[in-house]
Every structure is written in C-alpha cells, then in structure tokens.
Amino acid sequence: MVRLSSSARLVGPGLGLVFLFAASGFAFGADSAAASLVISALILALAGIGLIAGVIDLPRVSFVLAGAYLVFLLIAAWRGWLVSGLGEYASLAAAGAVVLMARSGAVKLEQGRRLWSWTLILGGSLALISILQFAVEPAAWFGQTRPFHTNRLAGPFLSANTAATFFAMIALLALASFCQQWRRIEGPGAKRWVETGLAGLTLPLSVSVLALACVLMSASRAGVLLCLGAGCALLIWDTLRQPLKSGKERRSWTPRLTGLGLGLTALVLLLPLTEVLGVRLERVGNDTATRSLMFSAYWDATGYAALFGHGLGGFRFINDLVADAHTAPTLVRQSAAHNVYLQWLLQAGGLGALVMFGTVAGMIASIWAGLARRRRGRTELRAVLAVTVLVAAHGLVDFALEIPGVLWLFAWILGLGLGFARSEREAAASRPAPAWRFLAVQFGFGLLALAVVFGWNGINHARAGQVMGLDEAGLARIAETSHARPGFLARRQALADRALQLGIEPELAASLYEDVLAAEPRDGDNWARLAYARFLAGENAAGVDAALAQSYWRKPYANAAFRRWRLAFASQVWRQLSPSTRAAVLRELRLEPEARRARWMETLVRASPD
C-alpha cells in the first residue's frame, strides 16, 4: 500500500471537486451526453486510482450496490436503452465514486474541514460569476443562450430552479461553517477577533450572502422558501444542541442570532432584485393544477414497467407515449416530471427505486448515528442533514437531481457527512484485511474499466457533434467512403440529421436512421425523420407510411415546432397514408390554434383523393 501524507491524500478528492464544479460551470451541469460521459470518466478514473493506491476506503456494501448497478446496466444493454441513457448511467456511477472520495477525504476532521472550505471557495466563486453574468447578459451563460428562464438567474444551468437547489446547498454549507468558526473565536479580548475572527468568518459570510443572492434571484418559489427555512432550522437546531452549562457556552447563541440578523439584512437588501419571484408567487394556484395533472399522468404510467422501469434516459420516450389530447399541451411543453421520485420510478422501476432510496436512507442513517456518537464536527453533520432535507423536499416539485452537476454536489456533501460521522479510531479499526484489500484493488480496476468505456463514448459523442458543421461537399465525400457507416451510433445519427438539413443523400440518411432505430426504436422523432428521408429517396409509399405510423404511435403529440414540421410533411404525402395514420395526423392537428387548424384542413382536403 502506498503511504501518503495527509495533504497528498486530499489530491484525489480535491481534483474530483474541481471536476464537479467544472461540470456545472462550463457544461450546463454536464446536461449533455458528451459532457456527462467525459466528466464521469474523469471522476471514475480518480476514484479507481485512489482505490488501487489504497487512499480510498471501500465499504463492504459497495460490492452489493455495484452488483445492483451492473444488473440494471446489463438489462439496459440488452434492451438497447444505453443508446439514449448511457450518459445517465455514467453520471450515476460517478456519483458513487464522488461519495467514496469525499468519505475517505473527510475521515480526519481537519482534512474534512479543508475540503469543506474548498467547496465554499468554488461554490462562492461560481455564485459571484453567476451574479455578474446575470447583470451583463441575463438570458445567456458566456455566449450560450438559454431557451427559457431568461429573466431569472439560472447561473451555469439551463433551469433557474436547478440553480436554486445548487446554490441553496452551498448557502447551507457556508452557514454551518460560519457557526463553527464563530465558536472557535468565542472568548474575551479583541485581539483574537482581529487575528482569528476576521480571517475565519470572511469566507463563510461572503459565500452565504452570494449563494443566498443567487437563490433569491433565481425566483424559485420552493427553492427560496426551503433555503430560508432550512437555514433557520439549522441555526436553531445547532444552537439548541449546544450545552448551556457555563457562561462561555451560553454565549453560543450569539453567532446564530448574528447569522440570522445578517441573513435577514441580506434578504431585505436583495428583495428589490426579486420582483419576478413576487409575480411567480401569484401564479402558485395555476402551477399547482398543472403539476397535479402531470403527477396523475406519470403515476398511471409507472404501471407500464413496474419492476425495472424504462431505463435511465428513457423518460422522454415514456413522456411522448403517455401524452393524450388533454395532457399533451402540458406534458410535451414541460418534458420533465418535476418530481425526482416519480421520474426515477418511471426510469428505474420499483426495484431500482428500492435500491436508490434504500442507499440514500442508509447513508442518512449513518450520518445521524455519527451525530449522536461524535463529539466534534456535529455542526457539519447537521448541515449535511439540512441539505438532505432541502434537496429531498425540492425534489418533490423539481428535477434538479436529474442534472449531473447537482447530483454530484449532493453526493459530495453526503460523502463528507459520512466521513465526518466516522472517527479516526473507527476508521483505523476498520482497516481492511489483505483479502479485502485485494478485492478493493479489483474494484478500482473495475472503475478504471468503466472510465475507459464512458470516456471513449463521450469523446465519440463530442466528435459526432462536429458532423453538424459539414457542408454539402464534405458530406458527399463521407457518403462515398466507408466512414459513412461508422460503428458509433451517435455519429450515424448526426450524419443522418445533417443530410436531411442539407437536403442531400436521402438514401444514406434513411439507411443511417434505420441503423439507429434498430438499436433504439422508441424515438418517435427519428421515425418521422426516417419517413421523410424515405420520401426524399423516392421509396415506395408503404415504407413512408409505415415509418410515419411508427412516429405517431411512439409520439402521438409533439412540441409546436416538430408538430408543425410533421404535419406539413403529412400533408405532402397525404394520398399515400393509410386511414389509421391519417387519423393520427388529425388527432395531433387538434392541438393547433383554430385558425391554423382550419388552414390545415383546407390543405388536407385539397390533397385528399376523395
């Protein structure tokens, strides 16, 4: 086993923390397959190296959870779901690796507090950058324009609600650090204040204000209320659990009252920035009705695949499938369950939900036991539990944990909590036997193998994106070579999409779409594109009708832009469509405004052979 200094042991967790915030700062929370795969690979590689070097402890339950993960991964591979869900499987594995790194790094209290401070530094920096960027260009993040939430602070994420969850977690960590630092400087004399107090309190106080500002400016109703509520509860809980026997210890109310006063002052000063929040609060009734409609539709859909679900990444397909004329305007527009428990149940099924919720419950139980057992680090443990309550409660009405960057931050905080919950003596007593050490090394090599697979796929996803920049000559050259049918499906998809955009090589596009759909047949968008490519290639009417019928079966109602394109195409081939396909077209047409619907009907009547 490699012997390393305490500082050297923090290199792996520190790099993991950097990757975590890099995912949030530069890739919209790694909310794309390429970013999720590449960053997950880096995190898994770090954890694997740490296990092989012996600087990461491996709990025995890890093999059980890894076995369950592999079972679901193999089921997804067998069903062809990895084509669309590999990024989510990668981010889930990376979350487990983050927990292991943070847990091992925080076994020694001072090391754990150093990692805690690093988290505050990176989180506070990202909060400051988010505020400055919002002041300069509210609708974009460094030149990348958001499709929605353009008048609310979303920071490095696409959704302002996601940003609220992320920065609320940072705010609670900063608040706990503020309380812990204040206790260290309590006592008579101004000298200690000047020498220790200012230096120790500056970081948590500034990060608290910046993170709270981001939460307020996100105008997330649940995010703001839960952040303020969890912060107040943490202050009160931490104060009440401090012993009040001596005069010095009675003064422990001071930091809480000061923190509460500073928080209220910041809240008052920042309220002028949250006019959007007031407008959104007025719409609570309407939004509640919308969420109720969504919950009812998705809850009914959980019975379609009750045990194993539809695979990670499969939510968009089940969302397309369950939409009807009544729910489609809501489900298609939202494209998210806005409830992480329900969304996880849909994707992983009852067995997957049992494994996931049981794992998180086990970690919370360990942290709670550590809170009752440990004499030091209790404030940090309470903060971890407060963060857990906040994330769990916000997950009832939002999907932030579906974003890898947010998931990894939550996993990091849970890992720190598990580390704080163990004493150094307990960690030393649980030092593994040689046989277990051998298994831990093999586990590390397994993580490295996963890192290679995910990283290779991530790089190929990134390269596939370059295809969209090809011109007609470049695409024609590819069509003439063996590179037109690469082994990687993401590139086949990109080549087919680009061919349709340019209106050339329809035979190649149709062939590539057939390859992609053979691996992932649930994609209603690709079935419509295949029908269009076959039409351009001059294929027979039966082939066009069969593909378009599949599109309407998999996706009866589409969003406005895709719906109008599909309706326009259907009007072109109306004479070639079967009666059942025509009926599906007319059903979708009912979502259009009345004036537009009347014009479409006139077009279809003229196209009708009758």
N, C-alpha and C positions, 0 to 999 in steps of 0.2 A: 504494500500500500504506500502511496506517495505521501510523504509528510510535508505539509504546507503550513505556513504561518497563518495567523488569524486573518490578516489583511488579504493574503493570497486566496483564501477560501471565499472571499467576497467577490472575486473577479467574475466567476460564472454567474451568480445571481445579479451582479451589477450589470453585466452585459445583457442578461435576459431582460432586466428592467429597461435598458436603453432600447432594445428591440421592441419591447411592449409599447413604449411611448412613441417610437419611430413609426410603428404601425398606425397609431392614432394621428400623429402629426403630419404624415406625408401620404397616407393612402386611405383617407376617409375611414379610419378604424380598421383597415385591411378588409374593407367591404367589397372585395372582388376576388375572384378565384385565384388570379395570379399572385396578388399581394398576400392573401391568406396562406397559400401554399408555400411561398418563398419564406415568409417570416416564420411560419410554423416550423419549417425545416431548420431554420437557424436556431430556434428555441430548442427543438428536439435534439439537435446536434450538441448544443451546450450541455443539456441535461445528460445525454449519453456519455459525453466525455467526463462529466463530473462523477457519474456512477462508476465508470471504469477506473478513474483515478482514486476513487474512494472518498471523495469530498462531499458526496451527497448520500444521505441515509435513505434507505429504501424500506418503507413499512411493509410488513408481510401482506397486508391487504392489497398492495399494489398488483400482485400477481392475479388475484381474483378479479380486480377491476380491469386489468389488461386482458384477461381471458374473455370477459364480457364484451369489451371493446372489439376484440378480434372477431367474436361471433357475429356481432352486428356488422362489422366491416365485410366479412365474408358473405353474409346474406345480401348486403348491398351490391357486392361484386357479382354475385350470382344473378341478382335481379336486374343488373345493368344500371343501378342507381348511381354508381360512382361517376358516371359521365357528368352528371349535374351536381352531385353532392360531395365530391372529393375535397373541395376546399373546406367544407364544414366539418368533415371527419378529421381533417388535418388540424383545424383550429381547436377542436375538442381534445385531441391528443396533446397539442401544445399547452392547453390549459392545465392538463395533468402534470406536464413537465414543469410548468411555472410553479405549481403548488409545491412540488418536490424541491425545487431550487430555493424558494422563499423559506420553506420549512427548515431546511438544513442551514441556511444562512442566518436564521434568527434563533438558533438554539442558545447561543450565548447572548445575554441580554444586551450588552453594549453593541455587539455586531448587529443585532436586530434593530436597535435604535438608529444605528448608522444607515441601514437600509431604509428605515422609515423616513429619515431625513432626506435621503436621496430621492425617495418617492415624492416628498414635498417639493424639493427643488425642481424636479422635472415637471411635476403637475402644476406648480405655480408658474413656471416659465411658459408652459403651454396655455395656461389661463391668461397670462398677460398678452401673449401673442394673439390669442383669440379676440381679446377686447380691442386691441389696436387694429387688427384686421377688420373687425366688425365696424369700427369707426371710419375706416377708409373705404371699404367696399363690402357692405352688409350681405350682398347676395352671392359672394364668391369666397373661395379659400385659395389665396395666392393664384388667381387667374382661372381657377376651375369653378365654373358657375354651378350653383345648386339648382335642381329642378323645382324645389319647394322650400318653404320656411325662409324666404328671402328677407323678411323683415324681423326675424328673430335670430338671436345669436345661436349658431349651431357649431361654432368653432371648427374643428377639423372633421366634423361628421356631416352626413347628409341631413340628419334629423336634429332639430333643436331639443326634442325630448331625450334623445340619446346623449346629447351634450349635458343635459341637466343631470342625468344619472351619473355620468362620468365625473363631472366637477363636484357634485354633491358628495361623492365618495372622498375626493381629495379634501373637501372642506371639513369633513368629519375627522379625517386623519390629522389635519392641521389643528383642529380644536383640541384633540386629545394630546397632541404634542405641546400645545400651549399650557394645558393644565399640568402636565408632567413637568415641564420646565419651570413653571411658577413654584411648584413645591420645592424644587432644588434651591431656590434662592430665598425662600421664606426665612425670616430671621431679622434681628436688629442690624442696623447700620446701613448707611447709604453706599458704602464702598462696594459691598457685594452686589448691590443693584447695578452700579456702573460697570463693574468688571464682568459680572456674570449675567445679570438680568437682561441688559440690552442685547447682548450677543445671542443669548438663548431664546429670547422672545421674538426677535425680529423676524426670523424665518416663519414660524407658525402663524404669527399675527398677520404678516403680509400675505401669506398663502391663503389664510382664511378669508381675508377681505376679497382677494382676487377671485377665488373659487366661488364665493357667495355671489359676487357680482355677475359671474358667468351664469350661475343658476338663475338669478333673477332676470337677467337679460334674455335667457332662453324662453321666458314666458311660458314655461311648462307648469301647468297648474298643479299636477300631482308632484312634480319634481320640487317645486318651491315649497309646498306645504310639508312634504316629507323631509326635506332637508332641514327646514326650520324646526320641525317637530322632533326629528332625531337628534339635532344639535342640542336643543333644550333638554331633552330626556337624558342625553349623555352627560350634560353638565350636572343635572340634579342627581342622577344615579351615582356618578363618580364622587360627588360631594357627600351624599348620604352614607356611602360605604366607607368613608374615611373615619378612623377613630377620633373621638372628640373628648379625650381624657385630659390632655394637657392644654395649657394656654396656647402653646405654639400650634398645636393641631387644630384648635378652634379657628385659627385664622385661615384654615384651608377653604373657608367659604369665599375668601377674598378673590382668588383667581377666577372662580366660577361667576361671581357677581360682576367682576371686571369684564370677563369674556362675554357675558350676556349683555352687559351695557355697551361694549364695543360692537357686538353684533347688531344690537338694536340701532345704534348710531349709524353703522354702515347701511343698515336696511333703510333707514329714513333718508340718508343721503342718496341712495341708489334708486329709490322709488320713482323719481322722475324719469328714469330710464326704462321703466316697465309699464308704459301705457298700454302696450299690446297685451300684457297679462290681464289688465282690467277688462279689455274687450273680450278676451277669451273666457274669462270667468262668467261673463254674461251669457255665453253660449253653452254652459255646462249641461243644461237640460236637453238641448238638441243633440249634443255629442253623446250623452248618456243613452239616448234612444238608439243612436247609431251603433254604439258598442254592444248594446243588448241584442240588436239584430245580428251583428257579427258573431257574438258568442253563441247564439242559438244555432246558427247555420254550421259553425265549426264543431260545436258539441255533437250535433247529429252526425257529422262526418267522421267522428272518431270511431264509430262502429264499423266503418268500411274496412279497416285493417287494425283491429283492436289489439292484437298481440305485438306485432313488430312494426306497425305504422307504415308510412310510405317512404321511409328513408330520409336521412338528413339532406336538405336541399330540395326535398320533394314538395314543400309547402305550396309553391307557386302552381304546381300541377293539380293538386287537390283543390286549391283555391279556384282554379279555372273550371274544374269539373263540377263543383257543387253549386256554382252560381246559377240562379234562375232569373226569370224576368223581374221578380220582386227584389231579390238581394243583389243582383248584378251591379246596379249603379254604385252600391256601397263596397261590395267585396272587390270588384275589379279596380275601383279607384284606390282603395286602401292598400291592397296586395300585402297585407300583414294582419295577423290575428290580434295584434295589440294586447296579447296575453301570452307571456312566455311559457306558462304551464300548459295552456291549451295547444300552443304551437308545437311544443315539444311532444305532447301526447299524440298529435297528428303525425309527426315525423318519426318518432321512435316507438310509438305504441305503448301499451300498458307495461310490457316488460322493460322497455327502455326507460320509461318514466320511473318505474320502481328502482332501477339501478341508479339513475341520476339523482333522484330526490333522496334516496337512501344514502348515497355517498355524501351529499351535502349535509344531510341531517347528522351523519356520523362525525363529520368534521366539526359541526357546530357543537355537538355533544362533547367532543374532546376539548374544544376551546372553553366551554362552560365548566368542565371539570378542572381545567387548568386555572380558571378564575377562582374557583373555590380552594384550590390547593396551593397556588403560588403566593408568595408574599411581595414579589416585585413584578413590575410590568402589568399590573392589573388595569391601569387606565387604558393602555393599548389594547388589552383583551376586550374591555368594554367597548372601545371604539370599533373593533372588528365586529362584534355582535351588533352594534348600532348600524354599521354599514350593511350587514347582512339583512337586518330588518328593513332598511331603506330599499335595498335592491329587490328584496322579495316582495315588498308592498308595491313598488313602482312597476314590477313585472306583471302585476295584475292588469295594468292598463297600458303597458308599453312593451316594446320588443328590444330594448337596449341590449340585453344579454345575447341576442342573436348576432350582434356586431362583434367580431373577434377582438377588437381593441378593448372594448368594455368588458367582455368575458375574461380576457387575460388580466386586466387590472383587478377584477373581483377575485380571480384565482390567486393573484399575487397577495392580496390582502388576507385571504383565507390562509394561505401558506404562512405568512408572517404570524398570524394568530396561532397556528399550530406550533410554530417554533417557540413563540413566547409562552405557550401553555406547557412546554416541557422544560424542566430544569436541566442544568448541565449534568447533574448527578444522574438523572433519569436517562439522559441521552448516552452517558458513559456506560450505565448499567445495561443498556440495550444494544451494546456494541455487538455486531453480528459474529457468529461463529464462522470458521473458514468455509464450511459448506455453503452457508447462506451468502457469504461474501462472493463465492464463485457464481451463485445464481444472480446476484446483483450485477456482476460484471456482464453476464449474458444478457440481462435486462438492458444494460447500457448499450450493448451491441445491437439489440433489437431496436432501440430508439434511433441509433445511427442508421440502421437499415430503413426505417420509416422516413428519416430525414432525407435520405438519398432519393427515395421514391417520390416524396412530396416535393422536394426541391426540383427534381427533374421535370415533374409535371408542371410546376409553377413556371419554370423557365420556358417550357413549351407553350403554356398559356400566354405568356408575355410575348413570345415570338409570333404567336398566332395573331395578336393584335396588330402587328406590323403589316399584315396582309391587307388591312383596310386602307393602306396608303398606296397600294399598287395602282398603276394606270392601266389602260387597255392593252398597251404593248407588253407590259410586264406580266399581266395575267395571261395573255395569249402565249407568251414564252413558257410559262409554267404549265399551261394546258398541253403543250407539245412534249413535255418531258415526264419522267417518272415521278417528279416531285408533285404532280397534280393529285396523287392519291397517297399522301403521307400516312404513316401509321397512327399519328396522333389526331384524335377526333376534333379537338379544338381548332386545329388548322384546317381540317376539312370544312368545318362549319364556317370559318372565316372566309375561305376561298369561295364557298358557295354563296355566301352573303354578298361578297364583293362582286361576283359575277352578275348577280341579279341587279345590284346597284348600277353597274355599268351597262347592263342590257346585252352582255355578250356571253358566249359559251354556255348557252342554256342546257345543252346536253351534259356538260361537265357538272353544272350546278345541280341538275336533277340527280345525277349519279352520286354526288357527294352527299346530298340531303338523304338519299336512300341509305347510305352507309351510317350516317349519324342517327337516323331514326331506327335503324336496326338495333343500335345499342341503347337508345333512349326513346322509346316510342310514345312517351306521354306528352311530348311537346306539341301542343296544338298550333303554335306559331310556325314551326318547321313543316308541319303537314300542309299548311296553306302555302308556304313558300315552295314546297315540292310541287303542289298543284300548278302554281304559276310557272315554275321552271318547265314542267312538262308541257304546259300550254305554249310557251315560247318555243320549245323544241319541236312543236308540231306533233306531239304524241296523240294517240287516239283519245276520244272523248271519255271512254271508260276509265282510263288511267287518271285523267284530270278529275273526274267526278269522284273517284274512289279516294284520292288524296284530300280533296276539299271536304268530303263527307267525314273523313277521319278528323280533320281540323275542327269541324263543328261538333263532333262527338266529344273530343278531348277538351275543347274550349268553346262552349256554346255562345259565350258573350265575351267580347274583347274590350280593351280600353278604346277610347274615342278614335285615336289616330289609327290603330291597327284595324279597328272595326270598319272604318270608312274605306281603308285600302282593300280589305277583304270583300266588302260589299261592292266596291267598284269592280273588282275582279270578277265577282259572281255575276254582275250584270253583263260583263263581256262574254261569259260562257253560259249564259242562262239557258240557251237552247240545248246545251249538252248535259245539263244537270238532271239527275233523277228526281222524281217527286219528293222523296224524303230529304234530299239535300236542299231542294227549293224551300221546303217547309222550314228547315233550319235557318236558311237565309232570311226568310220572312220573320221568323221569331226574333232574330237579332235586330232586324230593322226596326222593331218596335221601340228600341232604346233611343232612336234618333228623334230629335225635335219634330213636331208635327209638320212644319213647313218643309223641312228637309225630307221627311218620310214621304210626303206627297210627291215630291220631285222624283224620288227613287222609284216609287210605284209607277209613275208615268214611264220612266226608263225601262222598267221591267216589263210593263205591258207591251211597249213597242218591241221589246226583244222576244216576247213570247211567241211561240209558233202558232198559238191559237189566235 
